[in-house]
Amino acid sequence: MKKYFLLSFLFFVIPNHTFANTFIQTKVNWVTIKVIQYDLSSKNYELKIWVSTWSTNLEDLMLRNNGVTAINWVFFCPSDYPECKWTSFTINERYVKWEKIGVYDDTGERVVYWWTEEKEPMLFQTWKINADKESDIFEGFANFPLLMKDWENMLEHYYDVGLIDKKMRAVSTRNFVCNDKEKKNIYFWLVYGVSLDDLITVLSKFWCYDALNLDAWKSTAFIYNGRYLTGPQRNILDGLIIERKWLNVKEINEEAKKLSQKILSKINKKSLETKLTLLENIDKKLTDARGIIYTKYSNDIYDDNQSIVWYKIEIENLNILKKLYTINALQNYNKTQIQKIKEEINKSLKN
């Protein structure tokens, strides 16, 4: 793990590379923020949107798109709400490769965050923002409230029309997507323990020029390099996905599944307790292996008091990323088996 001090801070934070799956954790105004930085000039990654016709988990959405990293996004009426009549649906516009998936011709108070085929991020709102650009939307999605436009706080309008309810005003974890002024990078993920108003202050200090609020609460889900960092809880309808070109995640998952099954066959005749111990040992080794990779490909920035103020992971090497994804995929299967054995042990104890 490389170490940097504040004297080199500006050189560190100003984008000077083409990494497009960069994980950043820092504090802004004493608020923890974890984001993915997607460099729009990258030739090795693709930014995708996927919409499912039925609610499913984020991992399913990601694997169907050969993704390595993904987050949930727009508001929807979830099937676990009685008022949704046990069916998940949304009226929010989604655009996938120029195809509009939506209920209404007018976005109303919703704003579309989108990009062109050439990966230029923009905003769209019927009759109000880039009104003549809807036909140029390559991929994008609509949500509310619009948090920032041209670095300006846009919440006042939503308060005026009564769309900022009590739940949205509460201090909570917030999900967002934004771009910098130069439109060179897109940032997305979570800000922890912050009100909607204070979120604007945080994002304005984190290079955000245009920013849109995304769904959070129970729908919050985030996968980084094939491993859940948050979620899953509720099944969702759509996701924002990063694909690493020339990396076949379906193939890696199949190989990991076969290896997991091979391990299980070798310990099949052992007791439940022994199986659990062996699988937990494997889990630890996989965690350690991932830690070794992240230590090598991460950077820390320290302040004058030797406290870490920034943490950043960047992996561009295809073989290293494949190794990391394999570790995470195998650990996912391994954890599933651990959970099953724990349930069997608990069941046997009750009997």
Short mmCIF file of the C-alpha atoms (twelve columns), coordinates in Angstrom:
data_MODEL
# 
_entry.id   MODEL 
# 
loop_
_atom_site.group_PDB 
_atom_site.id 
_atom_site.type_symbol 
_atom_site.label_atom_id 
_atom_site.label_alt_id 
_atom_site.label_comp_id 
_atom_site.label_asym_id 
_atom_site.label_seq_id 
_atom_site.Cartn_x 
_atom_site.Cartn_y 
_atom_site.Cartn_z 
_atom_site.pdbx_PDB_model_num 
ATOM 1   C CA . MET A 1   0.000   0.000   0.000   1 
ATOM 2   C CA . LYS A 2   1.466   3.336   -1.071  1 
ATOM 3   C CA . LYS A 3   1.480   6.269   1.348   1 
ATOM 4   C CA . TYR A 4   0.957   9.907   0.438   1 
ATOM 5   C CA . PHE A 5   0.923   13.064  2.545   1 
ATOM 6   C CA . LEU A 6   -1.088  16.242  2.115   1 
ATOM 7   C CA . LEU A 7   1.770   18.006  0.323   1 
ATOM 8   C CA . SER A 8   1.084   15.708  -2.613  1 
ATOM 9   C CA . PHE A 9   -2.679  15.773  -2.117  1 
ATOM 10  C CA . LEU A 10  -3.536  17.868  -5.171  1 
ATOM 11  C CA . PHE A 11  -1.430  15.727  -7.449  1 
ATOM 12  C CA . PHE A 12  -3.224  12.694  -6.116  1 
ATOM 13  C CA . VAL A 13  -6.822  13.788  -6.431  1 
ATOM 14  C CA . ILE A 14  -6.619  15.442  -9.841  1 
ATOM 15  C CA . PRO A 15  -7.461  12.675  -12.346 1 
ATOM 16  C CA . ASN A 16  -4.433  11.900  -14.497 1 
ATOM 17  C CA . HIS A 17  -5.135  8.359   -15.636 1 
ATOM 18  C CA . THR A 18  -7.799  6.276   -17.355 1 
ATOM 19  C CA . PHE A 19  -8.866  4.016   -14.503 1 
ATOM 20  C CA . ALA A 20  -12.621 3.579   -14.622 1 
ATOM 21  C CA . ASN A 21  -13.363 1.328   -11.665 1 
ATOM 22  C CA . THR A 22  -11.619 3.278   -8.928  1 
ATOM 23  C CA . PHE A 23  -12.859 2.920   -5.351  1 
ATOM 24  C CA . ILE A 24  -12.444 5.977   -3.113  1 
ATOM 25  C CA . GLN A 25  -13.216 6.300   0.585   1 
ATOM 26  C CA . THR A 26  -12.759 9.599   2.395   1 
ATOM 27  C CA . LYS A 27  -14.460 12.082  4.695   1 
ATOM 28  C CA . VAL A 28  -15.924 15.383  3.559   1 
ATOM 29  C CA . ASN A 29  -17.089 17.714  6.345   1 
ATOM 30  C CA . TRP A 30  -16.586 14.770  8.740   1 
ATOM 31  C CA . VAL A 31  -19.029 12.705  6.676   1 
ATOM 32  C CA . THR A 32  -17.866 9.351   5.284   1 
ATOM 33  C CA . ILE A 33  -18.217 8.998   1.540   1 
ATOM 34  C CA . LYS A 34  -17.525 5.900   -0.548  1 
ATOM 35  C CA . VAL A 35  -17.614 6.301   -4.307  1 
ATOM 36  C CA . ILE A 36  -16.632 4.775   -7.594  1 
ATOM 37  C CA . GLN A 37  -14.775 7.105   -9.937  1 
ATOM 38  C CA . TYR A 38  -15.460 6.248   -13.575 1 
ATOM 39  C CA . ASP A 39  -13.045 7.916   -15.985 1 
ATOM 40  C CA . LEU A 40  -15.063 8.520   -19.145 1 
ATOM 41  C CA . SER A 41  -11.961 8.395   -21.359 1 
ATOM 42  C CA . SER A 42  -11.175 4.798   -20.409 1 
ATOM 43  C CA . LYS A 43  -10.865 2.330   -23.267 1 
ATOM 44  C CA . ASN A 44  -10.947 -0.744  -21.031 1 
ATOM 45  C CA . TYR A 45  -14.291 -0.261  -19.293 1 
ATOM 46  C CA . GLU A 46  -17.904 0.231   -20.335 1 
ATOM 47  C CA . LEU A 47  -20.624 1.986   -18.334 1 
ATOM 48  C CA . LYS A 48  -23.996 0.285   -18.765 1 
ATOM 49  C CA . ILE A 49  -27.599 0.517   -17.661 1 
ATOM 50  C CA . TRP A 50  -29.751 -2.561  -17.411 1 
ATOM 51  C CA . VAL A 51  -33.484 -2.802  -16.848 1 
ATOM 52  C CA . SER A 52  -35.166 -6.026  -15.753 1 
ATOM 53  C CA . THR A 53  -38.796 -6.856  -16.509 1 
ATOM 54  C CA . TRP A 54  -39.040 -8.468  -13.062 1 
ATOM 55  C CA . SER A 55  -37.490 -7.561  -9.724  1 
ATOM 56  C CA . THR A 56  -34.223 -9.331  -9.001  1 
ATOM 57  C CA . ASN A 57  -31.011 -8.835  -7.052  1 
ATOM 58  C CA . LEU A 58  -28.181 -6.583  -8.179  1 
ATOM 59  C CA . GLU A 59  -25.822 -9.506  -8.727  1 
ATOM 60  C CA . ASP A 60  -28.193 -11.005 -11.285 1 
ATOM 61  C CA . LEU A 61  -28.415 -7.687  -13.142 1 
ATOM 62  C CA . MET A 62  -24.631 -7.384  -13.109 1 
ATOM 63  C CA . LEU A 63  -23.878 -10.926 -14.287 1 
ATOM 64  C CA . ARG A 64  -26.345 -10.592 -17.173 1 
ATOM 65  C CA . ASN A 65  -24.215 -7.671  -18.349 1 
ATOM 66  C CA . ASN A 66  -20.751 -9.131  -17.740 1 
ATOM 67  C CA . GLY A 67  -20.232 -6.531  -15.018 1 
ATOM 68  C CA . VAL A 68  -17.633 -6.286  -12.272 1 
ATOM 69  C CA . THR A 69  -19.138 -3.377  -10.317 1 
ATOM 70  C CA . ALA A 70  -22.745 -2.223  -9.950  1 
ATOM 71  C CA . ILE A 71  -25.163 -0.114  -7.884  1 
ATOM 72  C CA . ASN A 72  -28.947 0.175   -7.647  1 
ATOM 73  C CA . TRP A 73  -30.572 3.368   -8.862  1 
ATOM 74  C CA . VAL A 74  -34.097 4.781   -9.457  1 
ATOM 75  C CA . PHE A 75  -37.093 4.964   -7.110  1 
ATOM 76  C CA . PHE A 76  -39.689 2.245   -7.593  1 
ATOM 77  C CA . CYS A 77  -42.764 0.825   -5.925  1 
ATOM 78  C CA . PRO A 78  -41.503 -2.429  -4.331  1 
ATOM 79  C CA . SER A 79  -43.518 -5.619  -4.115  1 
ATOM 80  C CA . ASP A 80  -43.138 -5.721  -0.319  1 
ATOM 81  C CA . TYR A 81  -45.331 -2.584  -0.045  1 
ATOM 82  C CA . PRO A 82  -49.070 -3.470  0.093   1 
ATOM 83  C CA . GLU A 83  -49.915 -0.298  -1.830  1 
ATOM 84  C CA . CYS A 84  -47.826 -1.645  -4.730  1 
ATOM 85  C CA . LYS A 85  -50.166 -4.658  -4.900  1 
ATOM 86  C CA . TRP A 86  -47.254 -7.078  -4.445  1 
ATOM 87  C CA . THR A 87  -45.682 -6.085  -7.756  1 
ATOM 88  C CA . SER A 88  -42.500 -4.063  -8.261  1 
ATOM 89  C CA . PHE A 89  -42.786 -1.270  -10.828 1 
ATOM 90  C CA . THR A 90  -41.630 2.263   -11.572 1 
ATOM 91  C CA . ILE A 91  -42.840 5.222   -13.617 1 
ATOM 92  C CA . ASN A 92  -39.301 6.597   -13.853 1 
ATOM 93  C CA . GLU A 93  -37.804 6.804   -17.308 1 
ATOM 94  C CA . ARG A 94  -34.918 4.482   -18.215 1 
ATOM 95  C CA . TYR A 95  -32.973 4.615   -21.488 1 
ATOM 96  C CA . VAL A 96  -30.934 1.703   -22.819 1 
ATOM 97  C CA . LYS A 97  -29.089 2.141   -26.119 1 
ATOM 98  C CA . TRP A 98  -31.472 4.871   -27.329 1 
ATOM 99  C CA . GLU A 99  -34.579 2.907   -26.316 1 
ATOM 100 C CA . LYS A 100 -36.824 4.731   -23.858 1 
ATOM 101 C CA . ILE A 101 -38.536 2.622   -21.213 1 
ATOM 102 C CA . GLY A 102 -41.154 4.826   -19.593 1 
ATOM 103 C CA . VAL A 103 -44.807 5.452   -18.862 1 
ATOM 104 C CA . TYR A 104 -45.180 9.155   -19.671 1 
ATOM 105 C CA . ASP A 105 -44.132 11.474  -22.489 1 
ATOM 106 C CA . ASP A 106 -43.226 14.190  -19.972 1 
ATOM 107 C CA . THR A 107 -40.643 13.664  -17.221 1 
ATOM 108 C CA . GLY A 108 -42.540 16.013  -14.904 1 
ATOM 109 C CA . GLU A 109 -40.443 16.751  -11.801 1 
ATOM 110 C CA . ARG A 110 -38.053 13.899  -12.602 1 
ATOM 111 C CA . VAL A 111 -34.686 14.638  -14.206 1 
ATOM 112 C CA . VAL A 112 -32.785 12.259  -16.467 1 
ATOM 113 C CA . TYR A 113 -29.073 11.718  -15.853 1 
ATOM 114 C CA . TRP A 114 -27.653 10.401  -19.115 1 
ATOM 115 C CA . TRP A 115 -24.712 10.203  -21.487 1 
ATOM 116 C CA . THR A 116 -24.209 10.181  -25.225 1 
ATOM 117 C CA . GLU A 117 -22.721 7.296   -27.160 1 
ATOM 118 C CA . GLU A 118 -19.456 9.235   -26.942 1 
ATOM 119 C CA . LYS A 119 -19.778 9.158   -23.118 1 
ATOM 120 C CA . GLU A 120 -20.588 12.812  -22.504 1 
ATOM 121 C CA . PRO A 121 -22.736 13.100  -19.339 1 
ATOM 122 C CA . MET A 122 -25.729 15.456  -19.433 1 
ATOM 123 C CA . LEU A 123 -29.095 16.213  -17.830 1 
ATOM 124 C CA . PHE A 124 -32.535 16.190  -19.461 1 
ATOM 125 C CA . GLN A 125 -35.973 17.338  -18.306 1 
ATOM 126 C CA . THR A 126 -38.934 17.814  -20.618 1 
ATOM 127 C CA . TRP A 127 -39.389 21.503  -21.548 1 
ATOM 128 C CA . LYS A 128 -36.752 22.588  -19.005 1 
ATOM 129 C CA . ILE A 129 -33.238 21.110  -19.302 1 
ATOM 130 C CA . ASN A 130 -31.696 20.255  -22.688 1 
ATOM 131 C CA . ALA A 131 -35.263 19.980  -23.944 1 
ATOM 132 C CA . ASP A 132 -34.150 19.241  -27.533 1 
ATOM 133 C CA . LYS A 133 -31.690 16.500  -26.543 1 
ATOM 134 C CA . GLU A 134 -33.898 13.526  -25.654 1 
ATOM 135 C CA . SER A 135 -33.176 11.820  -28.984 1 
ATOM 136 C CA . ASP A 136 -29.461 11.985  -28.150 1 
ATOM 137 C CA . ILE A 137 -29.816 9.964   -24.948 1 
ATOM 138 C CA . PHE A 138 -27.773 6.798   -25.388 1 
ATOM 139 C CA . GLU A 139 -28.254 5.515   -21.847 1 
ATOM 140 C CA . GLY A 140 -29.711 7.180   -18.779 1 
ATOM 141 C CA . PHE A 141 -32.320 7.171   -16.023 1 
ATOM 142 C CA . ALA A 142 -34.713 9.589   -14.356 1 
ATOM 143 C CA . ASN A 143 -35.099 10.263  -10.647 1 
ATOM 144 C CA . PHE A 144 -35.621 13.127  -8.220  1 
ATOM 145 C CA . PRO A 145 -34.659 15.387  -6.676  1 
ATOM 146 C CA . LEU A 146 -32.028 16.900  -8.898  1 
ATOM 147 C CA . LEU A 147 -29.392 17.778  -6.309  1 
ATOM 148 C CA . MET A 148 -27.063 20.037  -8.269  1 
ATOM 149 C CA . LYS A 149 -26.968 21.658  -11.680 1 
ATOM 150 C CA . ASP A 150 -23.934 23.679  -12.752 1 
ATOM 151 C CA . TRP A 151 -22.735 23.531  -9.136  1 
ATOM 152 C CA . GLU A 152 -25.942 25.138  -7.841  1 
ATOM 153 C CA . ASN A 153 -28.208 23.675  -5.162  1 
ATOM 154 C CA . MET A 154 -31.468 22.626  -6.837  1 
ATOM 155 C CA . LEU A 155 -33.445 21.447  -3.786  1 
ATOM 156 C CA . GLU A 156 -35.458 24.628  -3.181  1 
ATOM 157 C CA . HIS A 157 -37.841 23.895  -6.042  1 
ATOM 158 C CA . TYR A 158 -38.598 20.413  -4.690  1 
ATOM 159 C CA . TYR A 159 -39.363 21.851  -1.267  1 
ATOM 160 C CA . ASP A 160 -41.669 24.399  -2.900  1 
ATOM 161 C CA . VAL A 161 -43.685 21.727  -4.733  1 
ATOM 162 C CA . GLY A 162 -43.852 19.447  -1.665  1 
ATOM 163 C CA . LEU A 163 -41.738 16.566  -2.960  1 
ATOM 164 C CA . ILE A 164 -39.214 16.521  -0.101  1 
ATOM 165 C CA . ASP A 165 -41.053 14.423  2.479   1 
ATOM 166 C CA . LYS A 166 -40.119 13.616  6.075   1 
ATOM 167 C CA . LYS A 167 -38.268 10.459  5.082   1 
ATOM 168 C CA . MET A 168 -36.126 12.362  2.586   1 
ATOM 169 C CA . ARG A 169 -35.305 15.075  5.133   1 
ATOM 170 C CA . ALA A 170 -34.043 12.588  7.724   1 
ATOM 171 C CA . VAL A 171 -30.353 11.970  8.389   1 
ATOM 172 C CA . SER A 172 -29.579 8.774   6.510   1 
ATOM 173 C CA . THR A 173 -27.313 7.068   3.990   1 
ATOM 174 C CA . ARG A 174 -27.693 8.751   0.593   1 
ATOM 175 C CA . ASN A 175 -27.104 7.355   -2.873  1 
ATOM 176 C CA . PHE A 176 -26.163 9.619   -5.779  1 
ATOM 177 C CA . VAL A 177 -24.600 9.950   -9.211  1 
ATOM 178 C CA . CYS A 178 -22.707 13.024  -10.432 1 
ATOM 179 C CA . ASN A 179 -20.056 14.298  -12.834 1 
ATOM 180 C CA . ASP A 180 -17.281 16.861  -12.521 1 
ATOM 181 C CA . LYS A 181 -17.324 20.228  -14.289 1 
ATOM 182 C CA . GLU A 182 -15.014 19.033  -17.068 1 
ATOM 183 C CA . LYS A 183 -17.256 15.999  -17.700 1 
ATOM 184 C CA . LYS A 184 -14.252 13.737  -17.472 1 
ATOM 185 C CA . ASN A 185 -15.473 11.595  -14.583 1 
ATOM 186 C CA . ILE A 186 -18.699 10.178  -13.227 1 
ATOM 187 C CA . TYR A 187 -18.935 9.441   -9.492  1 
ATOM 188 C CA . PHE A 188 -21.511 7.317   -7.752  1 
ATOM 189 C CA . TRP A 189 -22.387 5.523   -4.554  1 
ATOM 190 C CA . LEU A 190 -22.970 6.424   -0.919  1 
ATOM 191 C CA . VAL A 191 -22.688 9.243   1.597   1 
ATOM 192 C CA . TYR A 192 -23.271 8.099   5.169   1 
ATOM 193 C CA . GLY A 193 -25.364 9.741   7.898   1 
ATOM 194 C CA . VAL A 194 -26.295 12.965  6.166   1 
ATOM 195 C CA . SER A 195 -29.461 14.999  5.524   1 
ATOM 196 C CA . LEU A 196 -30.483 15.818  1.986   1 
ATOM 197 C CA . ASP A 197 -29.481 19.445  2.473   1 
ATOM 198 C CA . ASP A 198 -26.074 18.592  3.910   1 
ATOM 199 C CA . LEU A 199 -25.541 16.160  1.037   1 
ATOM 200 C CA . ILE A 200 -25.310 19.149  -1.302  1 
ATOM 201 C CA . THR A 201 -22.421 20.572  0.743   1 
ATOM 202 C CA . VAL A 202 -20.587 17.238  0.682   1 
ATOM 203 C CA . LEU A 203 -21.003 16.712  -3.060  1 
ATOM 204 C CA . SER A 204 -20.011 20.284  -3.920  1 
ATOM 205 C CA . LYS A 205 -16.696 19.646  -2.153  1 
ATOM 206 C CA . PHE A 206 -16.288 16.361  -3.995  1 
ATOM 207 C CA . TRP A 207 -16.051 17.825  -7.517  1 
ATOM 208 C CA . CYS A 208 -19.762 17.222  -8.286  1 
ATOM 209 C CA . TYR A 209 -21.063 19.717  -10.853 1 
ATOM 210 C CA . ASP A 210 -24.322 18.001  -11.834 1 
ATOM 211 C CA . ALA A 211 -25.759 15.507  -9.345  1 
ATOM 212 C CA . LEU A 212 -28.913 13.400  -9.096  1 
ATOM 213 C CA . ASN A 213 -30.367 11.634  -6.068  1 
ATOM 214 C CA . LEU A 214 -30.786 7.841   -6.352  1 
ATOM 215 C CA . ASP A 215 -32.791 5.264   -4.430  1 
ATOM 216 C CA . ALA A 216 -31.412 4.189   -1.048  1 
ATOM 217 C CA . TRP A 217 -32.813 2.803   2.232   1 
ATOM 218 C CA . LYS A 218 -33.732 -0.885  1.909   1 
ATOM 219 C CA . SER A 219 -33.038 -0.904  -1.832  1 
ATOM 220 C CA . THR A 220 -29.382 0.067   -1.352  1 
ATOM 221 C CA . ALA A 221 -27.038 -2.430  -2.989  1 
ATOM 222 C CA . PHE A 222 -23.460 -2.126  -4.158  1 
ATOM 223 C CA . ILE A 223 -21.062 -4.668  -5.681  1 
ATOM 224 C CA . TYR A 224 -17.382 -3.927  -6.213  1 
ATOM 225 C CA . ASN A 225 -15.252 -6.350  -8.229  1 
ATOM 226 C CA . GLY A 226 -17.858 -9.085  -7.882  1 
ATOM 227 C CA . ARG A 227 -18.398 -8.763  -4.113  1 
ATOM 228 C CA . TYR A 228 -21.275 -7.147  -2.232  1 
ATOM 229 C CA . LEU A 229 -20.092 -4.290  -0.048  1 
ATOM 230 C CA . THR A 230 -23.678 -3.302  0.778   1 
ATOM 231 C CA . GLY A 231 -26.865 -5.330  0.414   1 
ATOM 232 C CA . PRO A 232 -28.687 -7.102  -0.938  1 
ATOM 233 C CA . GLN A 233 -31.944 -6.616  0.900   1 
ATOM 234 C CA . ARG A 234 -34.803 -5.842  -1.467  1 
ATOM 235 C CA . ASN A 235 -34.938 -7.036  -5.080  1 
ATOM 236 C CA . ILE A 236 -34.670 -4.172  -7.583  1 
ATOM 237 C CA . LEU A 237 -35.534 -3.416  -11.199 1 
ATOM 238 C CA . ASP A 238 -32.453 -1.748  -12.646 1 
ATOM 239 C CA . GLY A 239 -28.808 -0.984  -12.074 1 
ATOM 240 C CA . LEU A 240 -25.783 1.020   -13.119 1 
ATOM 241 C CA . ILE A 241 -23.067 -1.425  -14.178 1 
ATOM 242 C CA . ILE A 242 -19.358 -1.269  -15.027 1 
ATOM 243 C CA . GLU A 243 -17.981 -3.905  -17.393 1 
ATOM 244 C CA . ARG A 244 -14.265 -4.647  -17.790 1 
ATOM 245 C CA . LYS A 245 -13.637 -5.462  -21.440 1 
ATOM 246 C CA . TRP A 246 -12.071 -8.861  -22.163 1 
ATOM 247 C CA . LEU A 247 -13.086 -10.202 -18.756 1 
ATOM 248 C CA . ASN A 248 -15.637 -13.021 -18.959 1 
ATOM 249 C CA . VAL A 249 -17.349 -12.963 -15.567 1 
ATOM 250 C CA . LYS A 250 -19.787 -15.747 -16.458 1 
ATOM 251 C CA . GLU A 251 -16.882 -18.054 -17.194 1 
ATOM 252 C CA . ILE A 252 -15.130 -17.075 -13.956 1 
ATOM 253 C CA . ASN A 253 -18.288 -17.716 -11.936 1 
ATOM 254 C CA . GLU A 254 -18.733 -21.127 -13.530 1 
ATOM 255 C CA . GLU A 255 -15.145 -22.044 -12.695 1 
ATOM 256 C CA . ALA A 256 -15.593 -20.815 -9.125  1 
ATOM 257 C CA . LYS A 257 -18.806 -22.815 -8.785  1 
ATOM 258 C CA . LYS A 258 -17.097 -25.997 -9.994  1 
ATOM 259 C CA . LEU A 259 -14.219 -25.474 -7.578  1 
ATOM 260 C CA . SER A 260 -16.657 -24.914 -4.718  1 
ATOM 261 C CA . GLN A 261 -18.492 -28.115 -5.595  1 
ATOM 262 C CA . LYS A 262 -15.174 -29.985 -5.753  1 
ATOM 263 C CA . ILE A 263 -14.285 -28.755 -2.263  1 
ATOM 264 C CA . LEU A 264 -17.683 -29.838 -0.952  1 
ATOM 265 C CA . SER A 265 -17.319 -33.323 -2.460  1 
ATOM 266 C CA . LYS A 266 -13.979 -33.793 -0.703  1 
ATOM 267 C CA . ILE A 267 -15.423 -32.952 2.720   1 
ATOM 268 C CA . ASN A 268 -18.815 -34.535 2.130   1 
ATOM 269 C CA . LYS A 269 -18.371 -37.384 4.658   1 
ATOM 270 C CA . LYS A 270 -17.138 -35.186 7.481   1 
ATOM 271 C CA . SER A 271 -19.330 -33.950 10.319  1 
ATOM 272 C CA . LEU A 272 -21.219 -30.680 10.034  1 
ATOM 273 C CA . GLU A 273 -18.943 -29.056 12.610  1 
ATOM 274 C CA . THR A 274 -15.791 -30.154 10.756  1 
ATOM 275 C CA . LYS A 275 -17.227 -28.968 7.444   1 
ATOM 276 C CA . LEU A 276 -17.973 -25.586 8.988   1 
ATOM 277 C CA . THR A 277 -14.456 -25.248 10.375  1 
ATOM 278 C CA . LEU A 278 -12.844 -26.174 7.056   1 
ATOM 279 C CA . LEU A 279 -15.029 -23.811 5.046   1 
ATOM 280 C CA . GLU A 280 -14.463 -20.960 7.502   1 
ATOM 281 C CA . ASN A 281 -10.703 -21.525 7.152   1 
ATOM 282 C CA . ILE A 282 -11.079 -21.271 3.376   1 
ATOM 283 C CA . ASP A 283 -13.111 -18.092 3.810   1 
ATOM 284 C CA . LYS A 284 -10.312 -16.550 5.872   1 
ATOM 285 C CA . LYS A 285 -7.681  -17.492 3.299   1 
ATOM 286 C CA . LEU A 286 -9.752  -15.929 0.519   1 
ATOM 287 C CA . THR A 287 -10.195 -12.761 2.585   1 
ATOM 288 C CA . ASP A 288 -6.436  -12.640 3.182   1 
ATOM 289 C CA . ALA A 289 -5.732  -13.161 -0.542  1 
ATOM 290 C CA . ARG A 290 -8.044  -10.288 -1.471  1 
ATOM 291 C CA . GLY A 291 -6.396  -8.126  1.166   1 
ATOM 292 C CA . ILE A 292 -2.962  -8.764  -0.325  1 
ATOM 293 C CA . ILE A 293 -4.172  -7.588  -3.749  1 
ATOM 294 C CA . TYR A 294 -5.904  -4.505  -2.387  1 
ATOM 295 C CA . THR A 295 -2.861  -3.612  -0.294  1 
ATOM 296 C CA . LYS A 296 -0.674  -3.692  -3.389  1 
ATOM 297 C CA . TYR A 297 -3.075  -1.688  -5.545  1 
ATOM 298 C CA . SER A 298 -4.264  0.884   -3.025  1 
ATOM 299 C CA . ASN A 299 -3.037  4.290   -1.895  1 
ATOM 300 C CA . ASP A 300 -3.381  6.057   1.446   1 
ATOM 301 C CA . ILE A 301 -3.179  9.793   2.030   1 
ATOM 302 C CA . TYR A 302 -2.212  10.950  5.515   1 
ATOM 303 C CA . ASP A 303 -2.681  14.320  7.158   1 
ATOM 304 C CA . ASP A 304 -0.106  16.013  9.371   1 
ATOM 305 C CA . ASN A 305 -1.329  13.972  12.341  1 
ATOM 306 C CA . GLN A 306 -0.618  10.699  10.522  1 
ATOM 307 C CA . SER A 307 -4.347  10.001  10.131  1 
ATOM 308 C CA . ILE A 308 -5.574  8.462   6.891   1 
ATOM 309 C CA . VAL A 309 -7.828  10.972  5.115   1 
ATOM 310 C CA . TRP A 310 -8.112  9.196   1.757   1 
ATOM 311 C CA . TYR A 311 -8.117  5.567   0.655   1 
ATOM 312 C CA . LYS A 312 -8.121  4.638   -3.002  1 
ATOM 313 C CA . ILE A 313 -8.092  1.322   -4.929  1 
ATOM 314 C CA . GLU A 314 -7.117  1.181   -8.608  1 
ATOM 315 C CA . ILE A 315 -6.625  -2.060  -10.559 1 
ATOM 316 C CA . GLU A 316 -6.129  -1.856  -14.299 1 
ATOM 317 C CA . ASN A 317 -4.205  -5.087  -14.959 1 
ATOM 318 C CA . LEU A 318 -6.598  -7.615  -16.498 1 
ATOM 319 C CA . ASN A 319 -4.942  -10.689 -14.992 1 
ATOM 320 C CA . ILE A 320 -4.937  -9.196  -11.496 1 
ATOM 321 C CA . LEU A 321 -8.586  -8.209  -11.818 1 
ATOM 322 C CA . LYS A 322 -9.444  -11.717 -13.029 1 
ATOM 323 C CA . LYS A 323 -7.657  -13.197 -10.019 1 
ATOM 324 C CA . LEU A 324 -9.486  -10.828 -7.677  1 
ATOM 325 C CA . TYR A 325 -12.870 -11.544 -9.256  1 
ATOM 326 C CA . THR A 326 -12.197 -15.291 -8.992  1 
ATOM 327 C CA . ILE A 327 -11.401 -14.914 -5.282  1 
ATOM 328 C CA . ASN A 328 -14.617 -12.991 -4.714  1 
ATOM 329 C CA . ALA A 329 -16.749 -15.393 -6.755  1 
ATOM 330 C CA . LEU A 330 -15.347 -18.431 -4.920  1 
ATOM 331 C CA . GLN A 331 -15.883 -16.715 -1.583  1 
ATOM 332 C CA . ASN A 332 -19.495 -15.965 -2.516  1 
ATOM 333 C CA . TYR A 333 -20.161 -19.663 -3.115  1 
ATOM 334 C CA . ASN A 334 -18.200 -20.609 -0.011  1 
ATOM 335 C CA . LYS A 335 -20.211 -18.227 2.195   1 
ATOM 336 C CA . THR A 336 -23.442 -19.697 0.826   1 
ATOM 337 C CA . GLN A 337 -22.322 -23.160 1.902   1 
ATOM 338 C CA . ILE A 338 -21.241 -21.878 5.311   1 
ATOM 339 C CA . GLN A 339 -24.690 -20.379 5.838   1 
ATOM 340 C CA . LYS A 340 -26.389 -23.639 4.818   1 
ATOM 341 C CA . ILE A 341 -24.264 -25.680 7.233   1 
ATOM 342 C CA . LYS A 342 -24.956 -23.233 10.064  1 
ATOM 343 C CA . GLU A 343 -28.679 -23.607 9.395   1 
ATOM 344 C CA . GLU A 344 -28.336 -27.407 9.437   1 
ATOM 345 C CA . ILE A 345 -26.438 -27.280 12.739  1 
ATOM 346 C CA . ASN A 346 -29.061 -24.990 14.297  1 
ATOM 347 C CA . LYS A 347 -31.830 -27.262 13.036  1 
ATOM 348 C CA . SER A 348 -30.155 -30.349 14.506  1 
ATOM 349 C CA . LEU A 349 -29.707 -28.591 17.860  1 
ATOM 350 C CA . LYS A 350 -33.415 -27.742 18.006  1 
ATOM 351 C CA . ASN A 351 -34.336 -31.349 17.320  1 
# 
